[in-house]
Amino acid sequence: MSFEKKNWDVIIVGTGPSGACLAREIAKRHKKVLLLEKGQVDLSINIPRMLLNKEMMFIGNGKTLVRGIRTGGTSVLYYGTAYYPPAELFAKFGIDLSNDVEELKRELPLAPLKDELIGPAARKIRESALNLGYAWEKLDKFIDQDLCTPGNFPFDAQWNATRYVNDAVESGAVLLTCSEVTRVILNGIQAVGVEAIVQGEHRKLYASKIVLSAGGLGSAQILQASGINKAGEGFFCDPITIVQGLAEGFEAGHEIPMVAGEIFTKEGFVLTDLTLPKLVYQLFSLQALRPHRVWQHGKTMGIMIKVRDGIGGSIKRGRVHKVFSKSDKLKMQQGEGKAKEILLNAGAKKLYSTVWTSAHPGGSARIGEVVDSNLKSEYDNLYVCDCSVIPTEWGLPPTLTVLALAKRLAKYLLQ
Ligand SMILES: Cc1cc2nc3c(=O)[nH]c(=O)nc-3n(C[C@H](O)[C@H](O)[C@H](O)COP(=O)(O)OP(=O)(O)OC[C@H]3O[C@@H](n4cnc5c(N)ncnc54)[C@H](O)[C@@H]3O)c2cc1C
């Protein structure tokens, strides 16, 4: 096959925000880029299929983790909230992302939501939080707000990484979906290619540079299969719970989530409004043994607590396991206490917390341990660029950070 004979300039594994951004930057400069993606194009939320594909998985003690295995990666499922990379954290590793963030600000639809687009539940929660003295600020969203009208939030209005994948392909990159990379091909201390199951067939593909952007779980697994065993020893996943309550006198249900909130940096958690998509709401009600709440989506308001969990657990041979520490649980309890206070003040009743889930696996191939500050591994020509390189515990929306890391790596590789 032609893609097999070619010696690619760069093979990028994974099409989430990091892989897509990197492919776009490098393809624009007329390099031969091959993008390998395990999943296929899928914009749906189909829970049985997500369980089957391991997009939703159990990680221990009944707790779940969600990530996307599809073109665009997890950004197809995400809530589109942007948080700027913490400069001091990256400065410790000699990394300055400020120029990359400025570029992204020019390219992406990043802004807090206009007041008229904020839904009724998020508005009530914000009023209540401000009234109680919280610094409940609007958050930047990855949303083309001109495509939205009050109460109408088309899926296409929210930026996701498929847009960058399309740009990369338009600039000449080749995308192969249903193509799972199993290991890196090594020649002494050099990485020279990857082994992959491409649309059902075993292939060896060669390139001058290889970048793993297979996400917080995927990259660690490929590194381990390639002999880098310290990858996957410990990770974070930013567990969340949602305190949900019922309120009268408003019609909620379909609104833009994570519009505003507060980051409790010292305490180690974040609070934001969160109205779940209906199907996910129903699943969470059942999981929390509240079948009678399944039909009350339109009366529900919720606050999400996202905790900065410690690095722990392991990703080994496809098994992802994490037991949360006492300190993680304490942070969650503190966050739940504040969320309940805000919801009760907003008039919500019959509060309960959903079962913990997680949506940000990362820190499994940390800068300073598995890769250096140029994101290079111990093998020449092998780089990692995605949530897995985040060097410490995290607890924040990571998409803007991995996009900035990808911009920075692209400049380095193009030098
Ligand atoms: C419900 C939900 C809400 C979220 N909300 C937000 C939010 O509001 N803001 C925010 O910043 N973040 C949010 N996130 C998290 C965000 O989507 C991810 O952190 C981000 O997409 C990570 O990007 P990535 O490039 O590191 O990896 P991913 O997006 O996970 O992409 C990895 C890609 O690699 C592919 N892959 C994996 N293994 C292989 C392999 N062996 N071979 C080939 N391909 C492979 C996968 O299929 C996938 O396409 C949310 C996540 C979820 C689940």
The ligand as an ORCA input file, in Angstrom:
! r2SCAN-3c Opt
* xyz 0 1
  C     -17.405     14.656     29.238
  C     -16.088     15.392     29.095
  C     -16.077     16.770     29.228
  C     -14.856     17.466     29.088
  N     -14.869     18.830     29.158
  C     -13.729     19.520     28.973
  C     -13.732     20.933     28.962
  O     -14.763     21.569     29.125
  N     -12.550     21.571     28.770
  C     -11.365     20.897     28.582
  O     -10.324     21.541     28.413
  N     -11.349     19.556     28.574
  C     -12.492     18.851     28.747
  N     -12.474     17.481     28.693
  C     -11.184     16.796     28.502
  C     -10.625     16.959     27.086
  O     -11.543     16.576     26.113
  C      -9.352     16.115     26.983
  O      -8.510     16.447     28.068
  C      -8.605     16.383     25.678
  O      -9.378     15.988     24.585
  C      -7.297     15.616     25.706
  O      -6.653     15.741     24.467
  P      -5.516     14.707     24.050
  O      -5.076     15.129     22.701
  O      -4.528     14.607     25.144
  O      -6.220     13.272     24.003
  P      -7.576     12.727     23.418
  O      -8.511     13.825     23.073
  O      -8.067     11.697     24.370
  O      -7.139     12.038     22.051
  C      -6.398     10.853     21.984
  C      -6.631     10.220     20.614
  O      -5.744      9.126     20.447
  C      -6.458      8.027     19.874
  N      -5.738      6.792     20.250
  C      -5.647      6.233     21.478
  N      -4.876      5.130     21.441
  C      -4.476      4.992     20.147
  C      -3.658      4.036     19.464
  N      -3.088      3.008     20.110
  N      -3.476      4.174     18.128
  C      -4.047      5.223     17.444
  N      -4.826      6.146     18.057
  C      -5.034      6.033     19.381
  C      -7.848      8.153     20.463
  O      -8.805      7.459     19.698
  C      -8.043      9.665     20.435
  O      -8.535     10.102     19.203
  C     -13.651     16.762     28.841
  C     -13.680     15.367     28.704
  C     -14.889     14.687     28.815
  C     -14.902     13.193     28.668
*
